[in-house]
Amino acid sequence: MGHLILETPLEIIINGSSNTLIMFTPGMTRELVTGFLYTEGFVESLSDILDLEIVPVEKEDGEEIIEARVRLIEERVDSRVSTMRISYSSCGICGKEGYFDLKRGVGRVKSRQRFSMAVLSKTPKALEDHQPLYDKTGGAHAAALLDTEGHILLHCEDMGRHNALDKVIGAALLKEMTCHDKILLSSGRASLEMILKTARIGIPVFVAMSRPTSRSVEAAKFYNITLVDMAKGSNRIYSHVRRIEEYEPH
């Protein structure tokens, strides 16, 4: 019998108020929280975060959770900070308010970088080589950030594809990496909120390992993101194909 992937509660507390409970797989917790705060629009830059403390806590009922105690500058504190919500690993946008909040402040990606289809075609294999948790459990999603040559610069795994994406984005922010010339790779499908998260950080190419949703295609077209589907037998580009060299549509 294989190993089971860990599922742990992560409570994000912003300026003393419980805000979000995320079910996640431990590892790169600081990166996850940083990425989540950024992609959800709580912060516009790392300078908005005055302090971030990761603390294991045992609750009164014996439940062990991880608390992320965040202190933001006052200018970034609004009504959402004091509103508690639960974000399950399979849920990117949870509720009507989350849907409209996620789009707030997202602009079109500005990038003139071009990418090779030959490089993109090799990304599935590159990701496979960086999925030890999946190999062990069979139940992990992965995300990675690649350069124009297809080299993986950052990678992570998590039980949730949204979490994995936020971990990579958070890591890129903490390392102060430029994003206008990068490729974002996900083992899961592209959905609306995944594209919005990608647009917020300004990455021009999103590669998914399975078919995208209709809303994700619409969003990719609107936010100037090249959306590539690497599902077996597909290799289809849904938007802004001008960025891709050597591409021959099926």
C-alpha positions as CSV (number, residue, x, y, z in Angstrom):
1,M,0.0,0.0,0.0
2,G,1.4,3.4,-1.0
3,H,1.9,6.4,1.3
4,L,-0.9,8.9,1.8
5,I,-0.4,12.5,1.1
6,L,-0.5,14.8,4.2
7,E,-3.4,17.2,4.6
8,T,-2.9,19.9,7.2
9,P,-5.0,22.9,8.2
10,L,-3.3,26.3,7.6
11,E,-5.0,29.3,9.2
12,I,-4.0,32.7,7.9
13,I,-4.5,35.4,10.5
14,I,-4.2,39.0,9.2
15,N,-3.7,41.8,11.6
16,G,-5.1,39.7,14.4
17,S,-8.2,38.5,12.6
18,S,-8.7,35.0,11.3
19,N,-9.1,35.3,7.6
20,T,-8.6,32.0,5.7
21,L,-8.4,28.3,6.5
22,I,-6.5,26.4,3.8
23,M,-6.1,22.7,3.6
24,F,-2.6,22.0,2.3
25,T,0.4,19.8,2.3
26,P,3.2,21.0,4.6
27,G,6.3,22.4,2.8
28,M,7.1,25.8,1.5
29,T,4.5,27.3,3.9
30,R,6.0,30.8,3.8
31,E,5.9,30.7,0.0
32,L,2.3,29.5,0.0
33,V,1.1,32.3,2.3
34,T,3.1,34.9,0.4
35,G,1.7,33.7,-2.9
36,F,-1.8,33.5,-1.6
37,L,-1.8,37.0,-0.2
38,Y,-0.5,38.3,-3.5
39,T,-2.6,36.4,-5.9
40,E,-5.8,37.0,-3.8
41,G,-5.1,40.8,-3.9
42,F,-4.4,41.3,-0.2
43,V,-1.0,42.8,-1.0
44,E,0.5,44.4,-4.1
45,S,4.1,43.8,-3.2
46,L,6.2,42.3,-0.4
47,S,6.6,45.7,1.2
48,D,2.9,45.5,2.2
49,I,3.8,42.6,4.5
50,L,5.4,43.9,7.7
51,D,5.7,40.5,9.4
52,L,4.9,36.9,8.6
53,E,5.3,34.3,11.3
54,I,4.6,30.5,10.8
55,V,3.6,28.8,14.1
56,P,2.5,25.2,14.8
57,V,-0.4,25.3,17.2
58,E,-2.3,22.7,19.1
59,K,-6.0,23.7,19.6
60,E,-8.1,22.9,22.7
61,D,-9.6,19.9,21.1
62,G,-6.1,18.5,20.4
63,E,-6.2,19.3,16.7
64,E,-2.8,20.4,15.4
65,I,-2.8,23.2,12.8
66,I,-0.3,25.7,11.4
67,E,-1.0,29.4,11.9
68,A,0.4,32.0,9.6
69,R,0.3,35.3,11.6
70,V,0.5,38.1,9.1
71,R,0.8,41.9,9.7
72,L,0.0,44.1,6.8
73,I,0.4,47.8,6.4
74,E,-2.8,49.7,7.3
75,E,-3.4,50.8,3.7
76,R,-3.9,47.1,2.7
77,V,-6.5,46.3,5.4
78,D,-10.1,46.3,4.3
79,S,-13.3,44.5,5.0
80,R,-12.0,41.2,3.6
81,V,-9.4,41.0,6.3
82,S,-12.0,40.4,9.1
83,T,-14.0,38.0,7.0
84,M,-13.3,34.3,7.6
85,R,-13.5,31.9,4.7
86,I,-12.5,28.3,4.1
87,S,-10.5,27.4,1.0
88,Y,-10.4,23.7,0.3
89,S,-7.6,22.2,-1.9
90,S,-10.1,21.7,-4.8
91,C,-11.5,25.2,-4.4
92,G,-9.9,28.3,-6.0
93,I,-12.8,30.8,-5.9
94,C,-15.0,30.0,-2.9
95,G,-18.2,32.1,-3.0
96,K,-19.4,35.1,-4.9
97,E,-17.3,37.6,-2.9
98,G,-14.1,35.6,-3.7
99,Y,-15.0,35.6,-7.4
100,F,-15.1,39.4,-7.7
101,D,-12.3,40.0,-5.2
102,L,-9.9,37.8,-7.2
103,K,-10.4,39.9,-10.4
104,R,-9.9,43.2,-8.6
105,G,-6.6,44.9,-9.6
106,V,-5.7,42.3,-12.2
107,G,-4.3,43.8,-15.5
108,R,-3.3,42.5,-18.9
109,V,0.1,40.8,-19.0
110,K,2.8,42.9,-20.8
111,S,5.4,40.8,-22.4
112,R,7.1,40.7,-25.8
113,Q,9.0,37.5,-25.1
114,R,8.7,34.7,-27.6
115,F,8.9,31.0,-26.7
116,S,9.8,27.8,-28.6
117,M,7.2,25.1,-29.1
118,A,10.0,22.6,-29.0
119,V,10.8,23.8,-25.5
120,L,7.2,23.8,-24.4
121,S,6.8,20.2,-25.7
122,K,9.5,19.0,-23.3
123,T,7.9,20.6,-20.2
124,P,5.7,17.5,-19.2
125,K,8.8,15.4,-18.9
126,A,10.7,18.1,-17.1
127,L,7.9,18.3,-14.5
128,E,7.8,14.5,-14.1
129,D,11.4,14.6,-13.0
130,H,10.5,17.0,-10.1
131,Q,7.5,15.2,-8.6
132,P,8.9,13.0,-5.8
133,L,5.7,13.4,-3.7
134,Y,3.6,12.2,-6.6
135,D,5.8,9.3,-7.1
136,K,5.5,8.4,-3.4
137,T,1.7,9.0,-2.9
138,G,0.1,9.2,-6.4
139,G,-1.9,12.1,-5.1
140,A,0.0,15.3,-5.5
141,H,-0.2,18.3,-7.9
142,A,2.9,20.1,-9.0
143,A,3.7,23.6,-10.4
144,A,6.9,24.9,-11.8
145,L,8.4,28.1,-13.1
146,L,10.7,27.8,-16.2
147,D,12.9,30.0,-18.3
148,T,12.8,30.3,-22.1
149,E,15.2,27.4,-22.5
150,G,12.8,25.1,-20.5
151,H,15.0,25.0,-17.4
152,I,13.0,24.6,-14.2
153,L,13.9,27.5,-11.8
154,L,11.3,26.8,-9.1
155,H,9.1,23.8,-8.4
156,C,6.8,22.5,-5.7
157,E,4.1,20.0,-4.9
158,D,0.9,20.1,-2.9
159,M,-2.4,18.2,-2.5
160,G,-4.1,21.2,-4.2
161,R,-3.2,22.6,-7.6
162,H,-4.1,26.2,-6.4
163,N,-1.8,25.7,-3.5
164,A,1.0,24.5,-5.7
165,L,0.6,27.5,-8.0
166,D,0.6,29.9,-5.0
167,K,3.8,28.2,-3.6
168,V,5.7,28.8,-6.9
169,I,4.4,32.4,-7.2
170,G,5.3,33.1,-3.6
171,A,8.8,31.7,-4.1
172,A,9.2,33.9,-7.2
173,L,8.2,37.0,-5.2
174,L,10.5,36.1,-2.3
175,K,13.4,35.6,-4.7
176,E,12.5,38.9,-6.6
177,M,12.5,37.1,-9.9
178,T,11.3,38.8,-13.1
179,C,8.3,37.1,-14.6
180,H,7.6,38.7,-18.0
181,D,9.9,36.1,-19.6
182,K,8.9,32.9,-17.7
183,I,6.6,29.9,-18.3
184,L,4.2,28.7,-15.5
185,L,3.6,25.0,-15.6
186,S,0.8,23.1,-13.8
187,S,0.1,19.4,-13.5
188,G,-3.6,20.2,-13.2
189,R,-6.1,21.8,-15.6
190,A,-6.3,25.5,-16.2
191,S,-9.3,27.1,-14.6
192,L,-10.4,30.8,-14.4
193,E,-8.7,31.5,-11.0
194,M,-5.5,29.9,-12.1
195,I,-5.3,32.2,-15.1
196,L,-6.1,35.2,-12.9
197,K,-3.3,34.3,-10.5
198,T,-1.0,34.0,-13.4
199,A,-2.1,37.4,-14.8
200,R,-1.6,39.1,-11.4
201,I,2.1,38.2,-11.3
202,G,2.6,38.9,-15.1
203,I,3.7,35.5,-16.4
204,P,2.9,35.4,-20.2
205,V,2.7,31.6,-20.8
206,F,0.6,29.0,-18.8
207,V,1.1,25.4,-19.6
208,A,-1.4,22.8,-18.2
209,M,-1.3,19.1,-18.3
210,S,-5.0,18.6,-19.0
211,R,-7.8,20.4,-20.9
212,P,-8.7,23.9,-19.7
213,T,-12.1,25.2,-18.7
214,S,-14.1,27.5,-21.0
215,R,-13.7,30.4,-18.5
216,S,-9.9,30.0,-18.4
217,V,-9.7,30.3,-22.2
218,E,-11.8,33.4,-22.1
219,A,-9.6,34.9,-19.3
220,A,-6.3,34.0,-21.1
221,K,-7.5,35.8,-24.2
222,F,-8.5,38.9,-22.3
223,Y,-5.5,39.1,-20.0
224,N,-3.0,38.5,-22.8
225,I,-1.8,35.0,-21.6
226,T,-0.7,32.2,-24.0
227,L,-2.6,29.2,-22.7
228,V,-1.1,25.8,-23.8
229,D,-2.8,22.5,-23.3
230,M,-0.3,19.6,-23.0
231,A,-2.9,16.8,-22.5
232,K,-1.9,13.6,-24.3
233,G,-2.7,13.8,-28.0
234,S,-3.5,17.5,-27.8
235,N,-0.7,20.1,-27.6
236,R,-3.1,22.9,-28.4
237,I,-2.7,26.6,-27.9
238,Y,-5.9,28.4,-27.1
239,S,-4.8,32.1,-27.0
240,H,-2.1,34.5,-28.2
241,V,-0.3,32.0,-30.4
242,R,1.9,34.8,-31.7
243,R,4.3,34.2,-28.8
244,I,5.1,30.7,-29.8
245,E,7.7,29.8,-32.5
246,E,7.6,26.6,-34.6
247,Y,3.9,25.9,-33.7
248,E,1.9,24.0,-36.3
249,P,-1.9,23.8,-35.4
250,H,-3.4,20.3,-35.6
